[in-house]
Amino acid sequence: MTVNGAGGVFNPRVGHFSIDGNAADDAPHLVIGNTATTTLAGMLRVGYIGPGFLTMESGGVVTNTTGHISSASGSTAVATVTGTGSEWNKSRSLYVGENGGTGTLNVTGGGVVSNTTGYIGDDSGSTGVATVTGPGSQWNNSSNLYVGSSGTGTLNVADGGVVSNTYGFIGKSTGSTGVATVTGTGSEWNNSSDLHVGNSGDGILNIADDGVVTVGGATSIGTSGTAI
């Protein structure tokens, strides 16, 4: 389904909303574009059990409480926020891959994602990939960001993209794996407090080609896990 055009509004009268299919060839895709808006009173689940896709483009804006990108084993889901003025605003957390699912978040071309805590690969068996690329592209976490909380998480910040949070973790819990790469001029990962690489899991941090990682507090490398 596509909601497109200035003044376009999609506000389903439900507390929670799921974009969820039964099989790979039955994957629903919700597109919010061209300054259209969607406001939800509760959580938004992309790929709750099966596959699902969500795109905010050309100034499309979605606002809700908690965001979930792939929430069950066997599900695959992708959320894309692309273009200047495109936003996904959440008053609570964002989960990219949880409960054994595989989730992907793409923020490109000046798109902006905002939430409290961010989780990439939240639970054991889950896989999450978040990519923030291009000037003006932002992922703003007002609280912590976990790259591999208990699962496998990958964060890519490239070509002028910016990610911000308070505490940052790469490989948070035992059995987790986290990889963060910050590369290219103008690319930034800003941690206003501490950054832990290999907290109890395995963590890898790559900084290349004028990428910048800032830490406002302490930096720990391999606290009780493995860090590179």
CORCOR-V806533 format. One record per residue. N is the residue number from 1. RES is the residue in one small letter. PHI is phi as a letter, one per 30 degrees, with the letter a starting at -180 (none if undefined). OMEGA is omega in radians with two decimals (999 if undefined). Layout:
n: (N & N)
res: (RES & RES)
phi: (PHI & PHI)
omega: (OMEGA & OMEGA)
//
This chain:
n: (1 & 2 & 3 & 4 & 5 & 6 & 7 & 8 & 9 & 10 & 11 & 12 & 13 & 14 & 15 & 16 & 17 & 18 & 19 & 20 & 21 & 22 & 23 & 24 & 25 & 26 & 27 & 28 & 29 & 30 & 31 & 32 & 33 & 34 & 35 & 36 & 37 & 38 & 39 & 40 & 41 & 42 & 43 & 44 & 45 & 46 & 47 & 48 & 49 & 50 & 51 & 52 & 53 & 54 & 55 & 56 & 57 & 58 & 59 & 60 & 61 & 62 & 63 & 64 & 65 & 66 & 67 & 68 & 69 & 70 & 71 & 72 & 73 & 74 & 75 & 76 & 77 & 78 & 79 & 80 & 81 & 82 & 83 & 84 & 85 & 86 & 87 & 88 & 89 & 90 & 91 & 92 & 93 & 94 & 95 & 96 & 97 & 98 & 99 & 100 & 101 & 102 & 103 & 104 & 105 & 106 & 107 & 108 & 109 & 110 & 111 & 112 & 113 & 114 & 115 & 116 & 117 & 118 & 119 & 120 & 121 & 122 & 123 & 124 & 125 & 126 & 127 & 128 & 129 & 130 & 131 & 132 & 133 & 134 & 135 & 136 & 137 & 138 & 139 & 140 & 141 & 142 & 143 & 144 & 145 & 146 & 147 & 148 & 149 & 150 & 151 & 152 & 153 & 154 & 155 & 156 & 157 & 158 & 159 & 160 & 161 & 162 & 163 & 164 & 165 & 166 & 167 & 168 & 169 & 170 & 171 & 172 & 173 & 174 & 175 & 176 & 177 & 178 & 179 & 180 & 181 & 182 & 183 & 184 & 185 & 186 & 187 & 188 & 189 & 190 & 191 & 192 & 193 & 194 & 195 & 196 & 197 & 198 & 199 & 200 & 201 & 202 & 203 & 204 & 205 & 206 & 207 & 208 & 209 & 210 & 211 & 212 & 213 & 214 & 215 & 216 & 217 & 218 & 219 & 220 & 221 & 222 & 223 & 224 & 225 & 226 & 227 & 228)
res: (m & t & v & n & g & a & g & g & v & f & n & p & r & v & g & h & f & s & i & d & g & n & a & a & d & d & a & p & h & l & v & i & g & n & t & a & t & t & t & l & a & g & m & l & r & v & g & y & i & g & p & g & f & l & t & m & e & s & g & g & v & v & t & n & t & t & g & h & i & s & s & a & s & g & s & t & a & v & a & t & v & t & g & t & g & s & e & w & n & k & s & r & s & l & y & v & g & e & n & g & g & t & g & t & l & n & v & t & g & g & g & v & v & s & n & t & t & g & y & i & g & d & d & s & g & s & t & g & v & a & t & v & t & g & p & g & s & q & w & n & n & s & s & n & l & y & v & g & s & s & g & t & g & t & l & n & v & a & d & g & g & v & v & s & n & t & y & g & f & i & g & k & s & t & g & s & t & g & v & a & t & v & t & g & t & g & s & e & w & n & n & s & s & d & l & h & v & g & n & s & g & d & g & i & l & n & i & a & d & d & g & v & v & t & v & g & g & a & t & s & i & g & t & s & g & t & a & i)
phi: (none & c & c & b & j & e & i & d & b & b & b & d & d & b & d & b & b & b & c & b & c & c & a & e & c & b & c & d & b & c & c & c & b & h & i & d & b & b & b & c & d & b & d & b & c & c & i & d & b & c & d & a & b & b & b & c & b & h & i & d & b & b & b & a & d & c & c & b & c & i & c & a & e & j & d & b & b & b & c & b & b & b & j & e & i & d & b & b & c & b & d & b & d & b & c & c & i & b & h & i & d & b & b & b & c & c & b & b & h & j & d & b & c & b & a & d & d & c & b & c & i & d & c & e & i & c & b & b & b & b & b & b & b & j & e & i & d & b & b & c & c & d & b & d & b & c & c & i & d & b & c & c & b & b & c & c & b & b & h & j & d & b & b & b & a & d & d & c & b & b & i & d & c & e & j & d & b & b & b & b & b & b & b & j & e & i & d & b & b & c & c & d & b & d & b & c & c & i & d & b & c & c & b & b & b & c & b & b & h & i & d & b & b & c & b & d & c & c & c & c & c & i & e & b & c & c & b & b)
omega: (3.13 & 3.00 & -2.92 & 3.07 & -3.12 & -3.14 & 3.10 & -3.09 & 3.01 & -3.13 & -3.14 & -3.07 & 3.11 & 3.09 & -3.14 & -3.10 & -3.13 & 3.00 & -2.86 & 3.12 & -3.10 & -3.09 & -3.10 & -3.13 & 3.11 & -3.08 & -3.13 & -3.09 & 3.07 & 3.14 & 3.06 & -3.01 & 3.03 & 3.10 & 3.02 & -3.09 & 3.02 & 3.11 & -3.13 & 3.14 & -3.07 & -3.07 & 3.03 & -3.11 & 3.09 & -3.03 & -3.10 & 3.08 & 3.09 & -3.10 & 3.08 & -3.12 & 3.07 & 3.11 & 2.95 & -3.04 & 3.03 & 3.10 & 3.06 & -3.06 & 3.04 & 3.12 & 3.11 & -3.13 & -3.10 & 3.08 & 3.14 & 3.10 & -3.07 & -2.97 & -3.12 & 3.11 & 3.13 & 3.13 & 3.08 & -3.07 & -3.14 & 3.00 & -3.10 & 3.06 & -2.98 & 3.09 & 3.13 & -3.14 & 3.09 & -3.04 & 2.92 & -3.04 & -3.13 & 3.13 & 3.12 & -2.97 & 3.00 & 3.13 & 3.10 & -3.06 & 3.12 & 3.09 & 3.10 & -3.14 & 3.12 & -3.06 & 3.13 & 3.04 & 3.08 & 3.08 & -2.99 & 2.95 & 3.14 & 3.06 & -3.09 & 3.03 & -3.14 & 3.12 & 3.04 & -3.13 & 3.08 & 3.12 & 3.05 & -3.01 & -2.97 & -3.03 & 3.08 & -3.11 & 3.12 & 3.08 & 3.11 & 3.08 & 3.08 & -3.13 & 3.11 & -2.99 & 3.07 & 3.13 & 3.13 & 3.12 & -3.04 & 2.89 & -3.04 & 3.08 & -3.12 & 3.07 & -3.01 & 3.00 & -3.13 & 3.07 & -2.95 & -3.14 & 2.97 & 3.11 & -3.13 & -3.09 & 3.10 & 3.07 & 3.09 & 3.08 & -2.98 & 2.94 & 3.07 & 3.06 & -3.11 & 3.05 & 3.13 & 3.14 & 3.03 & 3.07 & 3.06 & 3.14 & 3.02 & -3.02 & -2.99 & -2.98 & 3.10 & -3.12 & -3.14 & 3.05 & 3.11 & 3.08 & 3.09 & -3.14 & 3.12 & -3.00 & 3.07 & 3.14 & 3.14 & 3.12 & -3.07 & 2.89 & -3.03 & 3.09 & -3.09 & 3.07 & -3.02 & 2.99 & -3.13 & 3.13 & -3.04 & -3.09 & 2.97 & 3.08 & 3.14 & -3.11 & 3.10 & 3.07 & 3.10 & 3.07 & -3.03 & 2.97 & 3.07 & 2.98 & -3.06 & 2.98 & 3.12 & -3.13 & -3.11 & -3.14 & -3.13 & 3.03 & 3.09 & -3.14 & 3.11 & 3.14 & 3.02 & 3.09 & -3.14 & -3.09 & 3.06 & 999)
//
